[in-house]
Amino acid sequence: MKSVHAQHELKNLNVRSVKLDVHAVEENGTEINIEIQRDDRGAGFKRARHNSSLLDASILKPGQKPEELPEIYVIFITESDIIGLDEPIYPIERYISVQGKYIPVEDGAYTITPAVKYRRILRRINFHLQGGRMSCSECYND
């Protein structure tokens, strides 16, 4: 890790600022925001989207192109399974949906919503951050 900050505030003069629970930057420039949400009421997808957009806005400097954005991960750890499908982790992915096909949008922004009630959660987060797919059989075994 290049840097790790707890309670890191991203200020924005024109829109609502945000205080990130954990903001880390890896040596390769990948930005990681980890949010720990004990109450399901604050664990909505729009909050993750807001954090992701402010991270993007804070990364690029004047004159840089959007193509220079690094990968970013917003990991929203919740106490319970907020989706309700009894899965330990939900990778939220963007797709283009046309003609019955789903084409992944590879924009380098990832949102992951794990629930801490499952023992294997840290292993799966680590696997995903290492570039693996969520279908990894080793990640499901206790």
Secondary structure, DSSP 8 states (H G I E B T S, - for coil): --EEEEEEEE--SSS--EEEEEEEE-TT--EEEEEEESSGGG--HHHHHHHHHHHHHHH--TT--GGG---EEEEEEESS-SS-S--SEEEE--EEEETTEEEE---SEEEEEEBTTSTTHHHHHHHHHTT--TT-GGGT--
